[in-house]
Amino acid sequence: MIFEKSYNNSAALVKDEAGVEWIVIGKGIGFGKKAGDVIEEEKIERRFKNTDQDTTLKTVTSLSSLALSLTNKMVELSQRELGIKFDNYAYTSLADHVDFMLTRSKENLVLDNQMMQWEVIKLYPKEVAVAKELVTMVEKEAKVTLPDSEVVFLTYHLVNVGFDKETVQETMELSKLLDGILRIVSLETGKKLDRTSFNYSRFVTHLRALLIQIIKKQERKNDGLDPIFGQLMKQKYPETSKVVTKIAYFIKEKTGYQLSEDDEVYLILHAWRVCIIN
């Protein structure tokens, strides 16, 4: 890669052997470089093809060197701890948040997210644990003090990476719906759900997949279950069926989506497992 110009110490414009321009990110990658200098491949931590159509480039080139450096370390830690993979979309989204987070800390601006904090801790314990590590890292390296709400915001970013390019807003909506459904199950059955159990994890995974499709308004296909099977399930598990009816009403009220018979049957099976077998 041949250096063309620097945006800051961590971002530079380079050209490859084919003459294609790239914006590359890496620690000190643009420091002291002059046009025509060689950029070593091992110093490049992330690259973006320089195209006018790529709106993410405007974001990347406008971010501070500190924000990019911190983001690289945060991505490395998160990928290692959670087994996730940041694409350029997720990387840019996180870097933009980090840059704004540093600005807010300097100006003592706090975005309150206390109402969401408890449900996030319940729904995403692994991501929350990593988010706390990230906050500690940023505070130490940037010499700033961050509010507890940053753990929540960073958790959403980590959860997003595990999905198919959900936005933070979609993840927040998903979390509210999940929390509401789990509250219904707990209140209607009078049982405290074991959030460490395999059946609970499987139930939440099923709900996430269902709700993501609903939130994104993706076309859903019925599996063509025999109606008689659905009737048998409702007869065999009448109490769980009542719970699922309330879940269906909740989803309809919040999203406008009416669950199909197949959806309800699958929820009955999952809800029964999490409440009875747990």
N, C-alpha and C positions, 0 to 999 in steps of 0.2 A: 504494500500500500504506500502511495506517495502523498505526503502531507501537502495540503493546499492552504488551509487557513484554520485558525483556532477560534472556537466560540468561548471557551474558558479552559481552565486547566484539565477538565475531565471530558471535554467534547471537542471534536475536530472534524473538518471536512477533508476527505481523502479521495484518491482515485486509484482504482485497481489497474491491473495490466491490460484489461480490455477497454479502459477509458471510462468505466462506469464510476460515478461519484457516490460515495457513501458518507454518512455521518456516523462516526464511531465514538463509543464511550469507553473510558478506561481511566484509571488513576494516573494523573499527571500526563495524560496522553498528548496534550497540546502544549505542555510547558517547554518553553525555550526552543520550539521548533520553527523552522523557516520553510517557505515554499520550496518543494523539491526534495525535502528530507524524507528518509524512509521511516515508516511507522512499523515497528515489529508486530507481527501477528499476535504474539503472546501477550501483548499489552492491551489488546482489544477485548473488552468484556461483553460488548453488545454492539450491533451494527444495524443501521437503517438505510435502505436505498434512498438516495436523494432524488425524489420525484415531487413535482409540484402538486400531484394529486394526494400525496400523503400528508394529511393535516397533522398527524402526530409529530412531524418534524418541527413544526413551528413551536410546539410545546417543548420538545427536547432541547432545542437550541436556545430557548428562553430561560431555561432553568439554571440555577446557580451551581457552581462546581461542587459546593458542599452537599447540596441536595442530591446530585448525581452520585457522588462518592458514597453517601449514606445509603442510597437506594441500592447500589451494587452490593453492599455488605448485607443489607436487609434481605435482598433476594437470595443471596447465597445461603444465609442462615435458614430462611424459610423453606427453600427447596430441600435442604439437607434434613431439616427436622420433620417436615410434613410430606416429603416425597412428591411435591407438586412441581409444575414447570411453568415459569413465567414466559409468555410470549411477549412480543413487542407492545401489544395493546395493554396487557396487564402491567408491564414494566413502566410504560409511560404514565398510566393512570396512577400508579403508586408514587412515581417520582414527582408528579404534579402535586399530589397530596403532601408529600414530604416537604416540598418547597413552600407550600402554603402554610404547613404546620410550623415551620421555622419562622416564617413571617409573623404568624399569630403569636408565637411565644415571645418574640421581641416586642410586640405591641401589647402584650398581656391580654389578648383576646381569647376568650374561652367559649367554645361551642358546647353547650350543655347537651349531654346525651344520657342522662341518668335514667330516664324512663326505659331506654333500650338496654341498659347495662345488664340487668338481671337476666333477661331472656337470652341475651347473647352468651352469657356465662353458662347457662343451662344447655343451649343448643349446640354450641361450638367450643367445648372445653379445650380440645387440642389446639385449635387456632388461637384461642384466648391466651393460652400459656405461651405460645410463640410470640404473640403480639406484645405481651408484657416484656419478653426478652428484647424485642425490637425497640420498645420505648426506653428501656434501660440503656440500650446501646446508643440511641440518639442523644439521650440526656448526657451521657458520658462524653461522647465525641464532639457534640455541638455545644456542650456546656450550657444547656438550657434545662428548664424545669417544665415538664409537660403535664397537663391535667389528666385525670383518670379516663376521661372521655376518649382520649386518643387510642386507648386500648380497644375500645369498641370500634372506632373507625378503621383501625388497622386490621382488626379481625374480619370486618366485612371485605376488605381488599383480599385477604388470604382466602376467604371462602369463595370469592369470585373466581380466583384462579382455578379452583377445583371444578367450576362449572364452565359452560360454553359461552364465555364472554358476557355474563350477566353484568349489568351495571350495578353500582352501589345502591341506587334507588330500588332496583329490582330485588336485590338481596335483602334490603331492609323490609320491603313488602313481604318477601318470602318468610322472613323471620317472624314478622307479626302474625302471619297466617299460621305458621307452624306452632307458635306459642299459643295462639288461640285454640287450635285443635287439641293440643296436648292438655290444655286446661280443661277443655270439655271432657276429654277422656277421664282425667283425674277426678273431676267434680262429679261426673255422672256415675262413675264406678265406686267412688269413695276410697280409691286406692292411690297410694303414693307410688308413682312409677319408678322403677329401678333404672336409672339412666345409664348404668354401667352394663346392663344386660345385653346379650346378643339380640334378643327379640325386640328390645327397644330401639337398638341401632338399626335393625332391619325395617322397623316400622317408620322411623324418621327418614330413612333413605327412600322408602317407597313414597312417603308424603312429599319429599323434596322433588322427586322426579315428576310426580303428578302436578304439583303446584307450579313448577317451572314452566311446564307446558301450558298451564292455564294462564299464568301471568304473561307469557310471551304470545298468547293466543295462537298456539300451534294446533294444527289439526290433530284430533285424537281419534284413533280407530278402536272400535270395540273388538275384543278378542272372540266375539261370537259364542260366549258361554251359553250353555243350555239354560233357558229360563227356569226349568225345573230344578236345576242345580242351585240357582239363586234362591228359589223358594225354600229349598231344603236347608240352605245355610241360615236363612232368616228364622226358620222354625227351630233349627237345632240350637242357635245362639240368639234367642229373642232379646236378651238384655243388651248384648253387644250390638244387635241390629238397631235398637233404639238409640244407642250412642252414635252410630254411624248416620242415622237419620238426622240427628242434631248437627253432626259434622257437615253433612250435605247442605243443610239449611244455612249454616254459618258461611260456607264457601259461596253459596248462591248470593247471600246478602252482601258479602265483601267484594266479590268479583263479578257477579252476574252469571257465573257458569253453573250449569245444572249437571251434577254428576250422573253418569249413565248407570244402568243396572250393573254392568260389569265392574265399574269403579267401586260401587257400593259393596259388591261381593268381596272384592280383594281387600277393601278396608275392613270388612267384618273379620276376615281371616287374620289380618295383621293385628287388629285391635284386640281380638280374642287372645292371640298369642301373648301380646305384651301385658295384658291384664291378668290372664289366668296362669299361663306357663311362667312368664316373667322370670 
